Amino acid sequence: MRPVPAAGLTVLASRQYADDPRLGPYLAGRPVAERRGLASALKFCRVAEGAADLYPRFGPTMEWDTAAGQALVEAAGGSVTEVEGAPLRYGKPGWRNPSFVCHGRG
């Protein structure tokens, strides 16, 4: 993982939810250098390897969609939290995740 570059954050979004109206307000006030749309769990991998800094997800996901990606990101020094900042937890009734943010180390 990398520290946040001086030019700003590289933010990833799901291709399907790249135009989610909640994304703009969430990113407001943050120094964003680039926004990229990627499919699937690749977004977790890009954050873990240091190619991106942030992956906010406001669309629906299930625990099985995020568990392996979260493990990779955390092993690399990042975190996956609910939007409000609490760690993303597992074993929820119905297995549905709330909105979350995958953070790089920076």
SVG drawing of the C-alpha trace seen along z (x, -y; Angstrom):
<svg xmlns="http://www.w3.org/2000/svg" viewBox="-32 -20 35 36">
<polyline fill="none" stroke="black" stroke-width="0.4" points="0.0,0.0 1.0,-3.5 0.7,-6.8 -1.9,-9.1 -0.1,-10.9 0.3,-14.6 -1.8,-14.9 -4.7,-13.3 -6.7,-10.1 -7.3,-7.4 -10.9,-6.4 -12.4,-3.2 -16.1,-2.6 -18.1,0.3 -19.0,0.0 -22.6,0.6 -22.7,-2.0 -20.2,-4.5 -23.0,-7.1 -24.4,-6.5 -25.6,-9.9 -24.2,-9.2 -20.6,-9.0 -20.2,-12.8 -21.2,-14.0 -19.0,-11.4 -16.0,-12.5 -16.7,-16.2 -13.8,-18.0 -11.4,-15.1 -8.5,-15.6 -9.4,-13.3 -6.9,-13.0 -8.7,-10.2 -11.9,-8.1 -11.9,-4.7 -14.7,-2.2 -13.7,1.5 -15.8,4.6 -15.9,7.3 -13.6,7.7 -10.7,6.3 -11.2,3.0 -10.1,4.6 -7.0,6.0 -6.1,2.6 -6.3,0.9 -4.3,3.8 -1.5,3.5 -1.3,-0.3 -2.7,-1.1 -5.7,-2.9 -6.5,-4.6 -10.2,-4.4 -13.2,-2.3 -16.5,-3.5 -19.5,-1.2 -23.0,-2.4 -24.8,0.3 -25.9,3.7 -23.4,6.4 -23.4,9.6 -20.8,10.9 -19.4,13.4 -18.8,10.5 -16.4,8.7 -14.8,11.3 -11.8,12.3 -11.2,8.7 -11.4,7.4 -8.8,10.0 -6.4,9.0 -6.8,5.3 -6.3,5.7 -3.3,8.0 -1.7,5.3 -2.3,2.6 -5.6,1.1 -9.1,1.3 -12.7,1.9 -15.2,0.0 -18.9,-1.0 -19.3,-4.5 -19.6,-5.9 -16.2,-4.3 -17.1,-1.1 -15.2,2.0 -17.2,4.1 -18.3,7.2 -19.6,10.6 -22.3,13.0 -25.1,10.5 -28.6,11.8 -29.3,12.2 -25.6,11.7 -26.3,8.3 -23.6,5.6 -24.2,2.0 -22.5,-0.6 -18.8,-0.5 -15.4,-2.1 -12.3,-0.2 -9.3,-2.4 -5.7,-2.1 -3.0,-2.7 -2.7,-6.5"/>
</svg>
